[in-house]
Amino acid sequence: MFALAWVPFLGCFLLLLFAREQGEMLVLLAILGPVGNDIGGYIAGVLFGKHPMAPRISPKKSWEGFIGSLLLGTAAVTAVGTLALDLPVWTGLIIGAVLVVVSTCGDLAQSLLKRDLGIKDMGHLLPGHGECWTGSTRSFSPPPPPTSCWRYCCHELP
C-alpha cells in the first residue's frame, strides 16, 4: 500500500513547484538534479569506486560515486538555477547539494525496501538509474526539500 501512495504523494510537490512563477523551470530543476545525481554517481562509481558507502544495503554504491553525484547533480541544479531562473550561484549550490543528499538517502531507502521485499537488483534496464520504479520515484522524492530550500533561499517564508 505504501508503494502505491509513494509516487502520487511525492508527485504533488512537483505540482506545487509547477504552480509557482517560473514553475516549468523549477520542475526542470527538480528533475535534472536527480538525473545529474544518477549519472555523476554512476560514472564516478564505475571509474573510481573503491570504498562502499553502505555495503549491506547497496553493495555497489561507493563514496567516490557519491562525490560524482554531488558534483554533477549540484552542477545541473546550479546551471538551471542561474541560467533559467536568474538565481545567485550560491542558491543553486545549496539547493543542488540538498537535492543530491536527499536523492542518495532516498536511493538507499529504496534499496533497503527492495532488499526487505527480496528484490535485489533490477538495474539492468537503465544502468546508473536503477530500474524503472527507482528511476521514476527518484524524480519525485527530492521535490519537498528543494521546495523548502527555494522558499528559504529566496526569502519566501510564510
C-alpha positions in Angstrom: 0.0 0.0 0.0 2.8 2.3 0.9 4.4 1.8 -2.6 1.2 2.8 -4.3 0.9 6.0 -2.4 4.6 7.0 -2.8 4.5 8.3 -6.4 1.2 10.3 -6.2 2.0 11.8 -2.8 5.5 13.0 -3.7 4.4 13.9 -7.2 2.2 16.5 -5.5 5.3 18.5 -4.7 6.1 18.7 -8.4 2.6 20.2 -8.8 3.4 22.7 -6.1 6.6 23.7 -7.9 4.8 23.9 -11.2 2.1 26.2 -9.8 4.7 28.8 -8.8 6.1 31.6 -11.0 8.5 30.0 -13.5 7.1 26.6 -12.4 8.3 24.8 -15.6 11.9 25.7 -14.8 11.5 24.7 -11.1 10.2 21.3 -12.1 13.1 21.0 -14.6 15.5 21.9 -11.8 13.8 19.2 -9.5 14.2 16.6 -12.2 17.6 17.4 -13.6 19.1 17.3 -10.1 18.4 13.6 -9.6 19.3 12.8 -13.2 22.7 14.5 -12.7 23.0 12.8 -9.4 22.5 9.4 -11.0 24.7 9.9 -14.0 27.5 11.5 -11.9 27.3 8.7 -9.3 27.3 6.0 -11.9 30.3 7.4 -13.9 32.4 8.2 -10.8 31.4 4.9 -9.1 32.4 2.8 -12.1 35.6 4.6 -12.8 36.8 5.3 -9.2 34.6 3.5 -6.8 36.6 1.6 -4.2 35.0 2.5 -0.8 31.5 1.1 -0.3 29.0 3.5 1.3 26.5 1.0 2.7 27.6 -2.5 1.6 24.7 -4.3 3.3 22.1 -2.1 1.7 23.5 -1.2 -1.7 26.8 -3.0 -2.3 27.7 -1.1 -5.5 27.2 2.4 -4.0 30.5 4.0 -3.2 31.7 7.2 -1.6 33.5 8.0 -4.8 30.2 7.7 -6.6 28.6 10.0 -4.1 31.2 12.6 -4.8 30.5 12.3 -8.6 26.8 12.6 -7.7 27.4 15.7 -5.7 29.5 17.3 -8.5 27.2 16.6 -11.4 23.9 16.9 -9.5 24.8 20.2 -8.0 26.2 21.5 -11.3 22.9 20.6 -13.1 20.8 22.4 -10.4 23.1 25.4 -10.4 23.1 25.7 -14.2 19.3 25.6 -14.3 19.0 27.9 -11.3 21.4 30.6 -12.7 20.7 30.4 -16.4 16.9 29.8 -16.4 15.8 31.2 -13.1 18.3 34.1 -12.6 19.2 32.8 -9.1 22.5 33.6 -7.5 25.1 30.8 -7.8 25.1 30.2 -4.0 21.4 29.4 -4.1 21.9 26.7 -6.8 24.8 25.2 -4.9 22.7 24.9 -1.7 19.6 23.5 -3.4 21.8 21.2 -5.5 23.7 19.8 -2.5 20.5 19.3 -0.6 18.9 17.6 -3.6 21.8 15.2 -4.0 21.9 14.3 -0.3 18.1 13.7 -0.3 18.3 11.7 -3.6 21.1 9.5 -2.2 19.2 8.9 1.1 16.1 8.1 -0.9 18.0 5.7 -3.1 19.4 3.9 0.0 15.9 3.8 1.5 14.5 2.3 -1.7 17.4 -0.2 -1.8 16.6 -1.2 1.8 12.9 -1.6 0.9 13.8 -3.8 -2.2 16.1 -6.0 -0.1 13.4 -6.4 2.5 11.0 -7.5 -0.3 13.6 -9.8 -1.8 14.1 -7.8 -5.0 17.9 -7.5 -5.1 18.8 -5.9 -8.4 16.8 -4.8 -11.4 19.2 -2.1 -12.6 19.9 -3.9 -15.9 17.2 -1.8 -17.6 18.9 1.6 -17.1 22.5 1.3 -15.8 23.2 4.0 -13.3 19.5 4.9 -13.0 18.2 1.7 -11.3 15.1 0.0 -12.5 12.1 1.9 -13.8 10.5 2.1 -10.3 13.6 3.7 -8.7 14.2 5.9 -11.7 10.6 7.2 -11.7 10.4 7.7 -7.9 13.8 9.3 -7.6 12.4 12.2 -9.6 9.6 12.5 -7.1 11.4 12.1 -3.8 13.6 15.2 -4.0 11.0 18.0 -4.5 10.0 18.5 -0.9 13.5 19.7 0.2 14.1 21.9 -2.8 10.7 23.5 -2.3 11.6 24.3 1.3 15.2 25.5 0.2 13.7 27.6 -2.5 11.4 29.3 -0.1 14.2 29.9 2.4 16.9 31.0 0.0 14.5 33.4 -1.9 13.0 34.8 1.3 9.5 33.5 0.6 8.7 32.2 4.0 5.1 32.2 5.0 
